[in-house]
Amino acid sequence: MTRTDRQRWLLPSHLVEPGESGAARPRRTVRDWIVDTSLFLLAALVGLVAADAAAEYSSEPVVLFDQLAGAAACCALWLRRRWPVGLAVALALVSVVAPVAGGAVLVSLFSVAVRRPFREVAWIGALAVAASTVQVFVRPDPTLNAGIAIVLGFVLILLVTAWGMLVRSRRQLVEALRERARRAEAEAELRAAQAQRLAREAIAREMHDVLAHRLTLLSVHAGALEFRPDAPPEQVARAAGVIRDSAHEALQDLREIIGVLRAPGENGDGGGDRPQPTLATLDALVAESREAGADVVLELDVDPAEGAPAVPASTGRTAYRIAQEGLTNARKHAPGTKVTVAVGGRPGEGLTVTVHNPAPAGPVPHVPGSGQGLIGLTERAALAGGRLEHGRDPDGGFALHAWLPWPA
């Protein structure tokens, strides 16, 4: 049981959350019963004082009428939560001929001021003032000046109404704060869900970028072995070695990605400690593609000036992934062509990555793929603050061009 559940009896019934009380309409809480009983006793006490004062100058039938009217008015206060406006109007009219109902009238006015807007409170208060003024002349008190009685009734009605409006404003403040807390919790849950979704998308993009290159090598060389079963033993051994190395690297990269999902201390063999690829590892990527039989030309023109800021690690990693995806697509859709990878830039001007390959000379065997690589690269470049464009050249080739920010 939470602290709010334990202290629910301290709240008014209308502030209890819907459904907490187990009923469609909120029932009285312990606090409501205490308040209603106290107001009933207070109205009864005021009525007894008024009846005792009226008995000194009234006849016996009038005294009996006052007692019955006062008792009925006090008992009617138990209905003030259900019909506050109707009860206040009825008691104001009764008080014109029965001064003992004055305490009940004040309690009903307080209930109206707590539960109704100012427009209703204003006209009901005006009705109560008019009834109090008429009562001074219908049931005059010989011991009290008429002017003083009118002013006293007006002041009491004004004070009770102001008190009720103050309570109403405080309750509205509590409800506003509660609604604000609800919205804050809902927004926090939404932000957490969005962050989780973005993290999953980032991991999915990273896994695609990491594994697509390796698995493409596997697919190409396995296809070569399938279509060239009579190839020389040297070529078969070379293709088998590339397949073995690519599978090993793919497993290592997969362990690295899975290590991101594990809690601290669960990495086991430390597979998640492998360094992330950067622009400095681009040579190794090109060398790996060349070993696999691709004709790749690397043009690296990054400002080597002494004291110049190095390419940020995140920017270099994004450039590496773009070049990797470009080489993967060229190997899948234009095998045997000469692929040019050009990387250049200066601090303050940005870093450009271009991967271009001409159209293949003949038919290209179909290599299965998801077709999401370029979409993921575009999103990756946008998240890094850059942009990526890709498309076919007029001569049938394919070019991929990206620009990434490189702060001065």
Residue pairs with C-beta under 8 A, 6 or more apart in sequence:
5 20
8 16
8 20
8 29
9 29
9 30
9 31
10 29
10 30
10 31
11 29
11 31
12 29
12 31
12 32
12 171
13 21
13 26
13 27
13 28
13 29
13 32
13 81
14 26
14 171
15 171
15 174
15 175
15 178
16 26
16 29
18 26
21 27
28 36
28 81
32 81
36 77
36 78
36 80
36 81
39 77
39 107
39 110
40 74
40 77
40 78
40 107
42 103
42 107
43 73
43 74
43 77
43 103
43 104
43 106
43 107
44 70
44 74
44 103
45 103
46 102
46 103
46 106
47 70
47 71
47 73
47 74
47 100
47 101
47 102
47 103
47 104
48 70
48 100
50 66
50 70
50 99
50 100
50 102
50 103
51 63
51 66
51 67
51 70
51 100
53 141
53 143
54 62
54 63
54 66
54 99
54 100
54 139
54 141
55 63
55 66
57 141
57 142
58 66
65 98
66 98
66 99
66 100
67 100
69 94
69 97
69 98
69 100
69 101
70 98
70 100
70 101
70 104
73 91
73 94
73 95
73 98
73 100
73 101
73 104
73 105
74 103
74 104
76 87
76 90
76 91
76 104
77 87
77 104
77 107
77 108
79 87
80 87
80 107
80 108
80 111
81 111
81 115
84 108
84 111
84 112
84 115
84 116
85 112
85 116
85 120
85 124
87 108
87 111
88 105
88 108
88 109
88 111
88 112
88 124
88 128
89 124
89 127
91 101
91 104
91 105
91 108
92 105
92 108
92 124
92 127
92 128
92 131
93 131
94 101
95 101
95 102
95 104
95 105
95 128
95 131
95 132
95 135
96 131
96 134
96 135
96 138
96 139
97 135
97 138
97 139
98 139
99 135
99 139
99 141
102 132
105 128
105 131
106 156
106 157
106 160
109 124
109 125
109 128
109 157
109 160
109 161
109 164
110 160
110 161
110 163
110 164
111 164
112 120
112 121
112 124
112 164
113 121
113 125
113 160
113 161
113 162
113 163
113 164
113 165
113 167
113 168
114 164
114 165
114 167
114 168
114 171
115 168
116 124
118 165
121 161
121 164
121 165
125 157
125 158
125 161
128 157
129 153
129 154
129 157
132 150
132 153
132 154
132 157
133 150
133 153
135 153
136 146
136 149
136 150
136 153
137 146
140 146
141 149
203 257
203 260
203 261
205 376
205 379
205 380
206 257
207 254
207 257
208 370
208 372
208 373
208 376
209 321
209 324
209 325
209 373
209 376
209 377
209 380
210 253
210 254
210 256
210 257
211 250
211 253
211 254
212 324
212 325
212 328
212 369
212 373
213 285
213 324
213 325
213 327
213 328
214 246
214 247
214 249
214 250
214 253
215 246
215 250
216 328
216 331
216 332
216 367
217 242
217 243
217 246
217 292
217 331
218 243
218 246
218 247
218 250
219 332
219 367
219 368
220 292
220 331
220 332
220 335
220 367
221 239
221 240
221 242
221 243
221 246
221 292
222 243
223 365
223 367
224 231
224 239
225 231
225 236
225 239
225 240
227 365
228 235
231 239
242 291
242 292
252 271
252 274
255 269
255 271
255 272
256 271
256 272
256 274
258 271
259 267
259 271
259 272
260 272
262 272
267 273
276 313
276 317
277 285
277 317
277 320
277 321
277 324
278 311
278 313
278 316
278 317
278 320
279 302
279 311
279 315
279 316
279 319
279 320
279 343
280 316
281 320
282 298
282 300
282 319
282 320
282 323
282 341
282 343
283 298
285 320
285 323
285 324
285 327
286 296
286 298
286 327
286 341
289 296
289 327
289 331
289 339
290 296
292 331
294 327
294 330
294 331
294 335
294 339
295 336
295 337
295 338
295 339
296 327
296 338
296 339
296 340
296 341
297 338
297 339
297 340
297 341
298 341
298 343
299 340
299 341
299 342
299 343
299 344
300 343
300 344
301 342
301 343
301 344
301 345
302 311
302 343
302 344
302 345
302 351
303 345
303 346
303 347
308 346
308 347
309 347
309 407
309 408
311 319
311 345
311 351
311 406
312 406
312 407
314 384
315 351
315 384
315 404
315 405
315 406
318 380
318 381
318 384
318 386
318 404
319 343
319 351
319 353
319 402
319 404
321 377
321 380
322 353
322 355
322 377
322 380
322 381
322 388
322 400
322 402
323 341
323 343
323 353
323 355
325 373
325 374
325 377
325 400
326 339
326 341
326 353
326 355
326 400
327 339
327 341
327 355
328 373
329 373
329 374
329 398
329 400
330 337
330 339
330 355
330 357
330 398
332 367
332 369
333 360
333 364
333 367
333 398
334 357
334 358
334 359
334 360
334 364
334 397
334 398
335 360
335 364
335 365
336 360
336 361
337 357
337 358
337 359
337 360
337 361
337 397
338 357
338 358
339 355
339 356
339 357
340 354
340 355
340 356
340 357
341 353
341 354
341 355
342 352
342 353
342 354
342 355
342 356
343 351
343 352
343 353
343 354
344 351
344 352
345 351
345 352
345 404
345 406
346 406
347 406
347 407
347 408
348 406
348 407
348 408
349 406
350 386
350 403
350 404
350 405
350 406
351 403
351 404
351 405
351 406
352 401
352 402
352 403
352 404
353 400
353 401
353 402
353 404
354 399
354 400
354 401
354 402
355 399
355 400
356 393
356 397
356 398
356 399
356 400
357 397
357 398
358 393
358 395
358 396
358 397
359 395
359 396
359 397
359 398
374 388
374 390
374 400
377 388
377 400
377 402
378 388
380 388
381 387
381 388
381 402
381 403
381 404
382 388
384 404
384 405
385 404
385 405
386 402
386 403
386 404
386 405
387 402
387 403
388 400
388 401
388 402
388 403
389 400
389 401
389 402
390 398
390 399
390 400
390 401
391 398
391 399
392 398
392 399
393 399
